[in-house]
Structure formats: structure tokens, C-alpha cells
């Protein structure tokens, strides 16, 4: 099993290109199931999760070709041969549930295994199922699979989520495009990935209003056609690499970055003493002072502070002046990186959904183990600021969400290498 060796070596300088968003691309890919015409995605990230979704779509009869070194995905679902998403593929990634709505909308039937993914809490799919039931689908859970039917097709309806769910909003939005009549989605997620999905669906002929707000209205159409769409910039990769110069010092420009994607995150960086400046090509990040100030962070649905940046922010605050409190409100069990950071000398006290971080003068390198995708990169960031060597094991998590992390960090002066298992 591969590992990553990081040696703390001071300030960073240079540019890091930011890829297309993993979470956006994984949502856009199932949209091909809504049409028998080609859908092409540009600016696609080159990640293992994308390969998993490619395999899943292929198992349903869709054709997916990767072009331009994987940055372009050319897809066609003109002849679906199966409506069953098997456990062997679905268990690898929670986003697999997003094929459910499109298949139901197009052909009135779908059998989808309950999904897997990072071990950061239950993340149940009941909101997905309730949303589709509101559109007339009949659901049955049997032997670990969701058996869904809509013999007469889906019908427009009112969906009111009890709490915000990005995935359930995406599934409902895709399904509603082909439902007969009008669908109103209340308490909808507002993330940039939702806006990006809606923009792609509109290019395919969907009629959607309100994407990016708490209420989305969809007027169903008889069919969708093909389109070409660029995947939005990955705001989580952006935020992650913004933290590298914040932790190490120096100044780094993030190519393709926009403040609008990470507004609440930028506010917290500003409070901590980190300067973020918009440039012609992206965002430039540097510290204002030698030390970072302690800040309190509460994760919230967009436009609040992203849960997917909480672990990385904790790494920064481990060496901040003072005491910081991080509150995780989105997922339970998402402080599993804390014990690993403590192996590096961090002072962290976890109580339920709160973590109190008392800054230390210096972290020290240590062997640590990644427990999930964002935890893995938080340990790499911590290693950049630690004295000595940090060896991060179980980095297969990293490949699910960050392309060429070693190359990108080495490009700005970090001492980092991937050690391949023998």
C-alpha cells in the first residue's frame, strides 16, 4: 500500500493549477443517462472516483471515452442495457446513488445497491428515496438494494427536504427534468455543484429556475438532448491548497480559483491573518504575520464553511496562537484525523461534534494513517509545517479526490514524495 513522505522545509512559492470539481463531475456524469444523445464534459478531474463512475455507467450500457489525457469525458447513453447498479461497483463510492433518479426518469425503473464511501458517518439515502417518492416512484428496499419503479413515468410534485442535502437535491433535480408537470424543490442545497448541474441540464434542454437558492422549480420536458459542458473549479481542492502557504509561509497563486466559490472560508482565513487576493488567473494567498491567529469554525451547508475543509483547517489551527474551537454540524464521526494530528504533537480535545485546538509552537514529524479523503490531505498539510519527516499511510483515500497532489506541492517547493508499495 502506497504512502507519502513529507519533510517540513519552510515557505512555499509558485503556482498550483486547480482541477475541475470531483463532486460536480460525479454529479454531471449520471446526467448522461437522461438522454440518448452525447454529453461531453470538459475540465474533468483525473481521479479514481471518476474511474469508478465510468465503470458504473459502463455497466449500465453507457459509453464513456476519456480524451485529452482524461480531462474530457465523452459519454453516450443511446442504448442502456441494464438498470441495475451492482454492489461491487456502488460500494466504492456514495455518489453512485446519483444514477437512481436519471434511470427512473428516463425508463421508469432502477435497481441500485446501497452505496459506500468514506467512513465519516451514516449519510443515509432516505432523503433521496423520499424525494423520488414525491414524484410518484414506488420504492422497496430488498437485500441491500433499492428497487424503484415508476411504470407511468415520474410526475411533478412538491419536495420539501427536512434538512439540506446536496446529493438528494441533485437526484431530485435530475429526475424532475423528465417528470410530467412542475416540480418544486424546497430547502434545496445551494452549492456551486448544484448550480453547475442545473447549468448543464439547461444546456440539454431542461427548464430550471432558482438553482443556487433554497427553492428550485423544474418544468418537466419530454426529452433532453446532448450538450458540452465544462466542470466547475473544485472549491475543496482550491481551499486545501490555499492552506499550504497559510501553514508554511510564502505566497502561492491558485490558478482558476475564485473567491465566490470559497467565500466563508476566505472570511475565516482573513480572521486568522491570511491574505487572499484575486488575480487575473486566480487567487494569491500569503500570511500577514509570522503566526496564524486562532479562530472558531462551524461547518455549515453552502454558503457556510464547508465540512470538506474542516480537517484541513484543523491542521492550520494546530500551530495558531491561542485556542480554536471547531464545530462539525454536517457529519458525525468526522474528527478521526484528530488523533493522528496529536501524534504529531498537536493539542486537540474532542467532545462529540466539537474539537478544541490549542496551538503549539511546532508540530513534529511522525508516522500517521489517513482515515478518509480529507483527513489524508490534512495530515500532508500538517507535515509541511512539521519538524522532520511525516509518513502518511493509507493514501488510497487521497487518490479519490486530489489529482497529482505530490506534483502540485513539489511545484511550489514542498519536499514531498510518494513511496510505492513493494
RAVEN-V566210 format. One record per backbone hydrogen bond with DSSP energy under -0.5 kcal/mol. NH is the residue of the N-H (numbers start at 0). CO is the residue of the C=O. If there is no record, write none. Layout:
<<NH & CO> <NH & CO>>
This chain:
<<2 & 418> <3 & 391> <4 & 416> <5 & 3> <5 & 389> <6 & 414> <7 & 387> <8 & 383> <9 & 383> <11 & 248> <12 & 411> <13 & 250> <15 & 252> <17 & 254> <20 & 231> <24 & 20> <25 & 21> <26 & 22> <26 & 23> <27 & 23> <28 & 24> <29 & 25> <30 & 27> <31 & 28> <32 & 29> <33 & 30> <34 & 31> <38 & 74> <39 & 226> <40 & 72> <41 & 228> <43 & 70> <46 & 44> <47 & 398> <50 & 46> <51 & 47> <52 & 48> <53 & 49> <54 & 50> <55 & 51> <56 & 52> <57 & 53> <58 & 54> <59 & 55> <59 & 56> <60 & 57> <61 & 56> <62 & 75> <63 & 61> <64 & 73> <66 & 64> <66 & 71> <70 & 67> <71 & 66> <72 & 40> <73 & 64> <73 & 71> <74 & 38> <74 & 72> <75 & 62> <80 & 59> <81 & 59> <84 & 82> <84 & 110> <85 & 83> <88 & 85> <89 & 85> <90 & 86> <91 & 88> <92 & 89> <95 & 92> <96 & 93> <97 & 94> <98 & 95> <99 & 96> <101 & 97> <102 & 98> <103 & 99> <104 & 100> <105 & 101> <106 & 102> <107 & 102> <107 & 103> <108 & 102> <109 & 147> <110 & 82> <111 & 145> <112 & 84> <113 & 143> <115 & 89> <116 & 90> <119 & 117> <127 & 124> <128 & 124> <129 & 125> <130 & 126> <131 & 127> <132 & 128> <133 & 129> <134 & 131> <135 & 132> <136 & 131> <137 & 148> <138 & 136> <139 & 146> <141 & 139> <141 & 144> <144 & 141> <145 & 111> <146 & 139> <146 & 144> <147 & 109> <147 & 145> <148 & 137> <149 & 107> <152 & 149> <154 & 134> <155 & 179> <158 & 156> <158 & 183> <159 & 157> <160 & 158> <160 & 185> <168 & 164> <169 & 165> <170 & 166> <171 & 167> <172 & 168> <173 & 169> <174 & 170> <175 & 171> <176 & 172> <176 & 173> <177 & 174> <178 & 175> <179 & 153> <180 & 178> <182 & 217> <183 & 156> <184 & 215> <185 & 158> <185 & 183> <186 & 213> <187 & 184> <187 & 213> <193 & 190> <194 & 190> <195 & 191> <196 & 192> <197 & 193> <198 & 194> <199 & 195> <200 & 196> <201 & 197> <202 & 198> <203 & 199> <204 & 201> <205 & 200> <206 & 218> <207 & 205> <208 & 216> <211 & 212> <212 & 209> <215 & 184> <216 & 208> <217 & 182> <218 & 206> <219 & 180> <219 & 217> <220 & 176> <223 & 33> <224 & 203> <226 & 37> <228 & 39> <230 & 41> <233 & 18> <234 & 232> <237 & 233> <238 & 234> <239 & 235> <240 & 236> <241 & 237> <242 & 238> <242 & 239> <243 & 240> <244 & 240> <245 & 241> <246 & 242> <247 & 243> <248 & 244> <250 & 11> <251 & 284> <252 & 13> <253 & 251> <253 & 282> <254 & 15> <254 & 252> <255 & 280> <256 & 253> <260 & 257> <261 & 257> <261 & 258> <265 & 261> <266 & 262> <267 & 263> <268 & 264> <269 & 265> <270 & 266> <271 & 267> <272 & 268> <272 & 269> <273 & 268> <274 & 285> <275 & 273> <276 & 274> <276 & 283> <278 & 281> <282 & 253> <283 & 276> <284 & 251> <285 & 274> <286 & 249> <287 & 272> <288 & 272> <292 & 271> <293 & 320> <296 & 324> <298 & 326> <299 & 304> <303 & 300> <304 & 297> <308 & 305> <309 & 306> <312 & 308> <313 & 309> <314 & 310> <315 & 311> <316 & 312> <317 & 313> <318 & 315> <319 & 316> <320 & 291> <321 & 319> <323 & 356> <325 & 354> <326 & 296> <326 & 324> <327 & 325> <327 & 352> <328 & 326> <337 & 334> <340 & 336> <341 & 337> <342 & 338> <343 & 339> <343 & 340> <344 & 341> <345 & 340> <346 & 357> <347 & 345> <348 & 355> <350 & 353> <353 & 350> <354 & 325> <355 & 348> <356 & 323> <356 & 354> <357 & 346> <357 & 355> <358 & 321> <358 & 356> <359 & 317> <363 & 343> <364 & 386> <367 & 390> <369 & 392> <375 & 371> <376 & 372> <377 & 373> <378 & 374> <379 & 375> <380 & 376> <381 & 377> <382 & 378> <383 & 379> <384 & 380> <384 & 381> <385 & 381> <385 & 382> <386 & 362> <387 & 385> <389 & 5> <390 & 365> <391 & 3> <391 & 389> <392 & 367> <392 & 390> <393 & 1> <394 & 1> <396 & 393> <397 & 394> <398 & 394> <399 & 396> <400 & 397> <401 & 397> <407 & 403> <408 & 404> <409 & 405> <410 & 406> <411 & 408> <412 & 409> <413 & 408> <414 & 6> <415 & 413> <416 & 4> <418 & 2> <418 & 416> <419 & 417>>
